[in-house]
Amino acid sequence: MLTVIGLMSGTSMDGIDVAVLRTDGEALGGFGPTHFRPYAPEERDILRAALRHARELEDRTARPGALAEAEMLIGNAHEEAVRGLLEAHPEVKPDLIGFHGQTVLHAPEKRLTIQIGDGASLAERLGVPVVHDFRAADVAAGGQGAPFVPVYHRALVRGSTLQGNIVVVNIGGVANITRIGRDGAMVAGDTGPGNALIDDFVRARTGEPFDRDGALAARGQVEERIVSDLMRDFWFTMPFPKSLDRNDFAAPAVAMLPTEDAAATLAAFTAESISAGIRIAGGADEIVVTGGGVHNRFLLQTIADTSGIRVWTADELGWNPDFIEAQAFGYLAARSVKGLPLSFPETTGVPEPMTGGVMARPSSHKAEAPA
């Protein structure tokens, strides 16, 4: 088995998750240490500017405006993140790194997805092979390019005591689900906003980066009319697979509400869209929630209430909810070098199971497709 470091900088842009695992790309051989490298406020400002400048991009290699500065920031910060873990845990000797980069634009309808970050430079700096650019091949082939962690969710469920039809809900900036049927068949896709609308609203209204523990929402009243209006969007009735960009939904509908009521209403919107997605995917016997949203207790309870299904948190199963996506990209890196598929027709809508990722070796800045 390989010792792999997985890296994830998600759409919530709070920082970089680093996780170590042992895997052959199929079975999981154990989990190693984790590390988190937060973004400073000024770094998040640069990343948010990059998101704005990426909106009109048609060329995935172009880096206008703040994008060039953001890409340099991403490279430096990821190097710091990996070195931080290795300095704290010198026993870790990685064979491979899975580097997702930072998504700045996701437009599969244009066959375009852009994750900034120079994988070849990172490999050279760290002296470890790096697999990066995971989503491009899927999108180029007509897939949604997201979600990309379902095959890892399936590996986790197979190693657990869960039985029946299980839905893993990952709540980052965008929420997505993986339904693993009794027979192992997967259905997956984005369900709607995750933390992004809540985080952006709370930051603008209070200056805090997020609604800690869902405390604001817990003191508010849900405006059910607003949730119903938001859920009328046709997108929520579409079958899976489907995917979203972080900025596909905005929150002007709650702008006139008191802070607590707005937070509660946005959380209810996220919960209702997740529950609707689970119904479309075929329902579930049990739900497991992971990602940043696992810390929002109001959101978890609202998901349970709106779905009527038992909700577990990932940590209750011995999984690390804050690092599952980082682990997933380590797992996908191992699959990439083994030539195993990363995405599937039932998870991204790609025509056939797709390999992917680009290998960068530290002896050269030339990237090559993995063998």
N, C-alpha and C positions, 0 to 999 in steps of 0.2 A: 504493500500500500504506500501511497505518497503522503508526505507531510505537506499540506497546502495551507497557505495564508489567503484568506478571502478578504476583500476590501469592498466597502459599500459607502457611498455618499449619496443619500437619497434625496427625494424631492422636497423633504422638509428642511433640508440644508442646515441641520443643526451641527453636523460634524461628520467625522469619518469613523466607521466601525471597522475594527480589525479582529479577525477570528481565525484560529488555527483548528484544523481537523485532519484526521487520517481517513483516507478513502482511496478506493480504486476506481471511483467514478460510478460505482453501483452500490456496493455495501458501504456502510459507515463503520469505521474502525475506532471511533472515539473522538472526543473533543479536547482541544487544548486550551490555552489561555486566550483571553480577549483583552482588547484595549480600545479606548475611545479617545479620539483627538478632536476636541470641539473647535468649531469655527469661531473666531473672534467677531464681534459686531461689524467691524470694518470689512472683514472677509465676506461675511454674509451680504453686505452692501454690494460688493463687487460681483458676487454670484447673482444677486437679484438684477443688477444692471445687465449682466450677461444674458439672463433670461429675456429681458426686454429687447436686447439687440439681436437675439436669435429668432425673433418671431417671423421675420420676413426672409429668412435664409432659404435658399434653394440649393446651395452647394454645401455639402456636409463638411468640406475641408476648409471653408472660408472662416476667418476669425476677425470680423470687423468690430469696431468699437471696443467695448469692454471684454469681448470674448478672448482676445489674445492675452490680456492681463489675467483673466479668470483661468485660462488654461495653464498658465505658469503657476498661479496660486494652487491649483489642483495638484499639479505635479509635486510642488514643494511640500504641500501639506500631507500628501500621501506618503512621500518619502519619510517625513517626520513621524507619521503615524506608525509605519512599519518599524522604523528604528526604535521608536518608543517601546513597542512590544518586545523587540529582540533584546533591547538593553535590560528590560525588566525580567526577561525569561531567556537567558543565554542558552538554555538547554534546547530551545527550538531551532532546528536546522531545516529550513524550508527547502523542498524540492521545486516548488512552483508557487506562483502568486496569481490569483484571479483578481483583476483590476477592472471594476465596472466603469469608473470615471463618473462624471457628473452630467446627467441628462439636462440639456438646455432646450431641446426641441424634440417633440415626438409627434410626427405627422404621418402615420402609416398610409393614409389615403393618398399621400404624395410619394409613397415609398421612400420616406425620409425619416431617419432618426439620428440624432446627434448627441453623442456623449463626449464631452471634452476631457482631455487628459492624454498625455503622450506616453503610451505603453512602452515604446522602445527606450525612451529616455529613462523611465523608471527602472526598467530591467538593467540598464547600464549602470545607473547610480547604485542599485542595491546588489548587483551581481547575482541575480536570481532570474530564471526565465519567467516571463510575465505573459499571461493570456489576457487579451483585452478585446474591445470592440465586439462584444458578444451578440448584439442585437441586429447588426447591419445585414447579415446574410438572410435572416428571417424576413426582414422588411423588404429587401430587394426581391425576394421570391414571392412577395404578395401577402406575407403574414402580418399580423398586428405588431410583432416585435415585443409584446408584453401580454400577460406577465411571463417572466422567465424563470420563476422559482418553483413552478408546480412539480417538476420531476424531483426536486429536493424535498418538497412537502411530502410527496409520496414515500420517499425513503424514510423520512421521520415517522410517518404514520405506520409504515410496515414494521418499524422497530419499537412500536409502542404497544400498549395493551388495548388500544381503542378497537372497537368492532362496529361493523355496520357501515352505513354511508356517512363519511366524515367530511366536513367542510373546514378547511383551514382558511381563516380570514387574516390577511396581512393588512394592517392599517398604518400606512406611512402617509406621505402627502396625499397620495391617491390610495383608495382601498381596492384590494383585489381578493379573489377567492380561488381556492382549488378544491374541487369536490372529488374525493377519491371514493369510488363506488366499492361495494363489497367484492367485486371482481377485479379491482385494481384499476378500472377505467377512470380516466381523468376528464373533467370538464373545468375550464378555467377562464378567467378574464377579469378585467377591472369592473367594479360595481358602481363607482362614482367617487365623489370626494372622500378623502380620509381625514387627515388632520389639517390639510392645507387651508381650507376656508376658516376653520376655527383658529388656527395659529395666526393667520394673516389678520383676522379681525381683532383678536386679543392684542396682538402687537400694535396695531394702529390705535386701538382704543385705550390701552393701559400701559404700553411700553414693555410689557412682559412678553417673553418669547412664545408662551403657550399657556393654556388653562391647566395649571398644575393640579393633578388628581381630579380634574373635572369640577373643581370647587366652585368656580363661577357658575357653570351650568347647573350645578346642583341647587343653587339658590334662586334660579330663574324659573320662569314659566314658558313652556313650549307654545309657540304660536302655530297651532296645527294647520291653520289656513295657509300660512306661508309654506310649510312643509308640503302640503298637498299641491300647492301651485308649482313648487319646484319639481315635484315628482311627476308632473304632467309632461315633462320633456320626453319626447319619443325615444331618446337614447336608452332610457331605463327599461323599455319594453323589448329592446333588441335581444336576440339570442346570443349566446356565447359561441366563440370567443369574440371579445371586443376590448378595446383599450382607449385610454384617455391621456391627454397631456395635463399636466398639473394645473394649467390656467384655463382649461375648457369650461370651468364653472366659476362664477363670481358670486359675491354675497351682497349685492345692493339691496336685496329684499329685506335685510335685517338692519339696514343702516339707521333707521329711525327708532329702533327698539332700545330699551335700557340694556346695559352691558350684559347683565346676568341673563335676561330673556333672550338676547341675541345668541349668546353662547349655547344656551339650552336648545334653541331652535336649530342652530347649525349642527349640533351633535345629533339631534333627532333626525335631521335630514340625512346625515351620514348613516345612522342606524337603519333608517327606513330603506335607503338605497341598497345597503348590504343585504337586508332581509329580502327585498325584492329580487336581488341577484341570486340569492340562495334558492328561492322558489323557482326561478327560471332555469337554474342549473339542475333541478330535479329534487330539491329538498335534502334534508340531512337528519340523521339520528342524533348527532352531536356536533357542536361547533368548537373549534379551538381558535382563540384570538392571539395574534402575535403582532410584532411591530410596535411603534411608539404609542399607538392608541390603546395598548394594553394597560397603560398607566392612568387612563381616563376612566375612573370608576363609574361616573355618570353614563358615559358612552357604553360601557360594557353592560350595565343594567338595562339600558334602553334597547340594545341589541337583543338581549334575552326577552324583554317585554314584547318587542315588535315581531320577533321571529317565533316566539313560543317554544324555543329549543334550548336544551341545556348548553350553557356556555362555559367552557374551560379556558383558563389562561394558559399560555404555553409553559410558564414556569411551574404550574401545577402538574405537568407531565414530565418535568425534568429537562425541558428545553429552555434555552436562553432567549427570551423574546426580543431582547435588544440586539441580538447578533445573528439571528437566523438568516437574514438576507446576506450578511457578510459571509457566513458559512456557506450559503447557497452558491455564491460566486466562486468560492474555493472549490466546491463540489463540481460546478460547471466547468471550471478550468481543468479539473482532472478528467471529466468526460470529454472535453475538447481534445486533449492530447491523446486520448484513447480512441478518438474517432467515433464516439457515441453521440446520439442525437441530443440536442439541448432543448428543442421545441418540437411541437407536435401539432397535427391538424386540429385536435380537440382542445389545445391550449392557446394557440395563437392564430389558427386558421391557415397556417402555411400548407401548401399542397401535399407535402409528404414530410415525414420526420426529417429534421434538419440538423446537421452538425453546424458548428460555427465557432466564432472566436478567432483571433489572430495571435499567433505566437511571436513574441519578441525575445530574442536570446541576448544575454548580456555581452557577448563578444562582438556584437555588431548592432548598429541602429537599424538594420534592414529587417522589416517584419515579414513573416512568411506564414502561410496557412499551415495549421498543424497537420502532421501526418496522420 
